[in-house]
Amino acid sequence: MQTKKLTYSDYARIPDDGKRYEVLEGGLLVTPAPNIPHQRASKRLLRQLEDYFEPRGLGEVFSAPIDVILSAHDVLQPDLVVAPRERISKRGIEGSPLLIVEIVSPSTERRDRISKARRYAALGVPHYWLVDPDRHTLECWRKESETYSPVSLPHPDWPGLVIDLDALWK
């Protein structure tokens, strides 16, 4: 049983063995490689987010694997992340990005919906989206006080942001 809370330094020493590792509240998470529907949705949403955020200078869009270092004991690799320039370093994204997107799968859905959502909110991530390629859904959540509340598209915080859902699932 793991008793020591892992830090970024511990995380950085994990050998590159092709698996996807994350640290959530000091605990180690291991995730299998994403499947094809997951990758397609990720790639297609990435393009749409890039087209909106980058030309406006609001943030840069990255896809996994990229380290999002939210605290000494929280180093995650969201599927997609939008970060303002001042949060981007050589190590990855340091501090809260503008938006984190997780693409759920049967093996990660509970973690994404409960553990990660709770932790992202506690660490100040203002926007959290969940994409479900099996159900063809996109859920947009915005931090309200200590938790997330749903918002609908068009997104109230980003005028002109349109997500073509048909293009995600084609």
C-alpha positions as CSV (number, residue, x, y, z in Angstrom):
1,M,0.0,0.0,0.0
2,Q,1.3,3.4,-1.0
3,T,1.8,5.7,2.1
4,K,4.0,8.5,0.7
5,K,2.3,11.2,-1.4
6,L,4.1,11.4,-4.7
7,T,5.4,14.8,-6.0
8,Y,6.3,16.1,-9.4
9,S,9.9,15.0,-8.7
10,D,8.8,11.4,-8.1
11,Y,6.6,11.6,-11.2
12,A,9.5,12.9,-13.3
13,R,11.6,9.8,-12.4
14,I,9.0,7.3,-13.7
15,P,10.6,5.5,-16.6
16,D,9.1,6.0,-20.1
17,D,7.5,2.6,-20.6
18,G,4.6,3.6,-23.0
19,K,2.0,3.8,-20.2
20,R,0.2,7.0,-19.2
21,Y,0.9,8.0,-15.6
22,E,-0.7,10.7,-13.5
23,V,-0.5,11.8,-9.9
24,L,-3.8,12.7,-8.2
25,E,-3.6,13.9,-4.6
26,G,-0.3,12.2,-4.3
27,G,-1.5,8.8,-5.6
28,L,-0.3,7.2,-8.8
29,L,-2.8,6.6,-11.6
30,V,-2.1,4.4,-14.6
31,T,-4.3,4.6,-17.7
32,P,-4.3,2.3,-20.8
33,A,-3.6,3.8,-24.2
34,P,-6.7,5.5,-25.7
35,N,-8.8,3.6,-28.3
36,I,-9.6,4.8,-31.9
37,P,-12.9,6.6,-31.1
38,H,-11.2,8.4,-28.2
39,Q,-8.3,9.5,-30.5
40,R,-10.7,10.7,-33.2
41,A,-12.8,12.8,-30.9
42,S,-9.6,14.3,-29.3
43,K,-8.1,15.2,-32.7
44,R,-11.3,16.7,-34.0
45,L,-12.0,18.7,-30.9
46,L,-8.4,19.9,-30.7
47,R,-8.7,21.4,-34.2
48,Q,-11.9,23.3,-33.2
49,L,-10.5,24.6,-30.0
50,E,-7.3,25.7,-31.8
51,D,-9.3,27.6,-34.4
52,Y,-11.1,29.5,-31.6
53,F,-8.5,30.1,-28.8
54,E,-5.2,30.6,-30.7
55,P,-6.1,33.3,-33.2
56,R,-7.6,35.3,-30.4
57,G,-4.5,35.0,-28.3
58,L,-6.6,33.5,-25.4
59,G,-4.5,30.4,-25.0
60,E,-2.6,27.6,-26.6
61,V,-4.2,24.2,-27.1
62,F,-2.3,21.0,-26.2
63,S,-3.2,17.3,-26.4
64,A,-2.0,14.5,-24.2
65,P,0.6,13.6,-23.2
66,I,1.4,17.0,-21.6
67,D,2.0,17.5,-17.9
68,V,-0.4,19.8,-16.1
69,I,1.2,20.5,-12.8
70,L,-1.6,21.8,-10.6
71,S,0.1,21.3,-7.2
72,A,3.0,19.5,-5.5
73,H,0.9,16.4,-5.5
74,D,-1.3,16.7,-8.6
75,V,0.3,16.2,-12.0
76,L,-2.3,15.2,-14.6
77,Q,-2.3,14.5,-18.4
78,P,-5.7,15.6,-19.6
79,D,-6.7,14.7,-23.1
80,L,-6.9,18.3,-24.1
81,V,-5.9,21.5,-22.3
82,V,-6.1,25.2,-23.1
83,A,-3.5,27.3,-21.3
84,P,-2.7,30.9,-21.3
85,R,0.9,31.7,-22.3
86,E,2.0,32.6,-18.8
87,R,1.2,29.1,-17.5
88,I,3.3,27.3,-20.2
89,S,6.8,26.3,-19.2
90,K,9.4,23.8,-20.3
91,R,8.0,21.2,-17.9
92,G,4.4,21.6,-19.1
93,I,1.4,23.7,-17.9
94,E,2.1,25.0,-14.4
95,G,-1.0,26.1,-12.5
96,S,-4.6,26.2,-13.6
97,P,-5.2,26.3,-17.3
98,L,-8.3,27.9,-18.8
99,L,-9.9,24.6,-19.8
100,I,-9.3,20.9,-19.3
101,V,-11.0,18.3,-21.5
102,E,-11.2,14.6,-20.5
103,I,-12.5,12.1,-23.0
104,V,-14.2,9.4,-21.0
105,S,-14.0,5.7,-21.6
106,P,-15.5,2.8,-19.6
107,S,-12.2,2.4,-17.7
108,T,-11.9,6.1,-16.8
109,E,-15.4,7.5,-16.6
110,R,-15.9,7.2,-12.9
111,R,-12.4,8.8,-12.2
112,D,-13.0,11.6,-14.8
113,R,-16.5,12.4,-13.5
114,I,-15.9,12.2,-9.8
115,S,-12.2,12.2,-8.6
116,K,-10.7,14.4,-11.3
117,A,-13.7,16.8,-11.4
118,R,-13.6,17.3,-7.7
119,R,-9.8,17.9,-7.7
120,Y,-9.8,20.2,-10.7
121,A,-12.5,22.3,-9.0
122,A,-10.6,22.4,-5.7
123,L,-7.4,23.5,-7.6
124,G,-9.2,26.3,-9.4
125,V,-9.6,25.0,-13.0
126,P,-12.4,27.3,-14.3
127,H,-13.7,25.1,-17.1
128,Y,-13.9,21.3,-17.3
129,W,-15.4,19.4,-20.3
130,L,-16.2,15.7,-20.6
131,V,-16.5,14.1,-24.0
132,D,-18.1,10.7,-24.4
133,P,-17.4,9.2,-27.8
134,D,-19.6,6.2,-27.2
135,R,-22.7,8.3,-26.3
136,H,-21.7,11.2,-28.6
137,T,-22.0,13.8,-25.9
138,L,-20.0,16.9,-24.8
139,E,-20.6,18.2,-21.3
140,C,-19.4,21.7,-20.5
141,W,-18.8,22.6,-16.9
142,R,-17.9,25.9,-15.3
143,K,-16.5,26.4,-11.8
144,E,-19.1,28.0,-9.5
145,S,-17.9,28.4,-6.0
146,E,-16.4,25.1,-5.0
147,T,-17.8,22.8,-7.7
148,Y,-18.8,22.7,-11.3
149,S,-22.2,23.7,-12.9
150,P,-23.2,22.8,-16.4
151,V,-23.2,25.4,-19.1
152,S,-24.6,25.1,-22.6
153,L,-23.2,26.0,-26.0
154,P,-22.7,28.6,-27.3
155,H,-20.5,29.1,-24.3
156,P,-21.3,32.2,-22.2
157,D,-17.6,32.9,-21.4
158,W,-16.3,32.6,-24.9
159,P,-18.4,34.5,-27.4
160,G,-18.3,33.0,-30.9
161,L,-17.1,29.6,-29.8
162,V,-19.0,27.0,-31.7
163,I,-18.3,23.3,-31.4
164,D,-19.5,21.3,-34.4
165,L,-20.6,18.1,-32.6
166,D,-21.4,16.3,-35.9
167,A,-17.7,16.8,-36.9
168,L,-16.6,15.1,-33.7
169,W,-18.6,11.9,-34.4
170,K,-18.3,11.6,-38.2
